[in-house]
Amino acid sequence: MAFAINNSPLFQCPQHISALNSACHDIINPKVFRLDCRKRRAVIMNCQTTAEKKIVSGDRMLVFVPPHPLIKHWISVLRNEQTPCAIFRNAMAELGRLLIYEASREWLPTISGEIQSPMGAVSVEFVDPREPIAIVPILRAGLALAEHASSVLPATKTYHLGISRDEETLQPTVYLNKLPKKFPEGSRVFVVDPMLATGGTIVAAIQLIKDRGVDNKQIKVISAVAAPPALQKLSENFPGLHVYSGILDPYLNDKGFIFPGLGDAGDRSFGT
């Protein structure tokens, strides 16, 4: 399921998305998902349901929430405050595997050829190893969500990016940058950040990648949970971007954490 994000005064979503948040008092009817954020200021966006393989997104940012039961299962494990650290991290890795699988659909370049099977000659299709694919996990929690990326995507390179958020100002600071000076031409980049909350971190990360020669439409964002402020910022700054998230949550609390969310993904992944 995908939502086309515009900068308009209403965030209209399909019924099943509203049903996921039936306990939220901000839902005003089955087709309208009213999303309040910090200081009760609404951040609201226009959405329309579509199938990715038929999408012509133009300059609209698209948000995908794959309706897979395993994705719902792992999100539930992550939300549970009683989930131990080791199981939490494994759940994050499994969720990342599924989301990356979904995000790579219809996106990876392939080559055709003929090989010899035990029974005879057969035409085959492989992911083209000459086309560069990059994984950029945002530390720390991005490491857990991207842990199984190499088991899904062949011939990838991983570039680590460390960005911390000031808990008072909520502004991002880059403390580790292992991105190349220039990405190879035609690179497809998966940016992995479990929590899209205020949007400061993910916007800073994508801008660093764009500064190294990657177009918006060559970037896909992988997240466990996303909230309206981050999606609004991404939509305003990176038209044509695609975001894949396990679930959309309604708002942020006064400390800038997603509610109901799953807590601090980094702390819970690494037991700190």
Secondary structure, DSSP 8 states (H G I E B T S, - for coil): -EEEEBSSS--B--HHHHHHTTT-TTEEETTEE--B-GGG-B---B--EE-GGG---TT-EEEE----HHHHHHHHHHH-TT--HHHHHHHHHHHHHHHHHHHHTTTS-EEEEEEEETTEEEEEEEE-TTS-EEEEEEETHHHHHTTTHHHHSTTEEE--EEEEE-TTT--EEEEEE---SS--TT-EEEEE-SEESSSHHHHHHHHHHHTTT--GGGEEEEEEEE-HHHHHHHHHH-TT-EEEEEEE--EE-TTS-EESS-S-HHHHHHT-
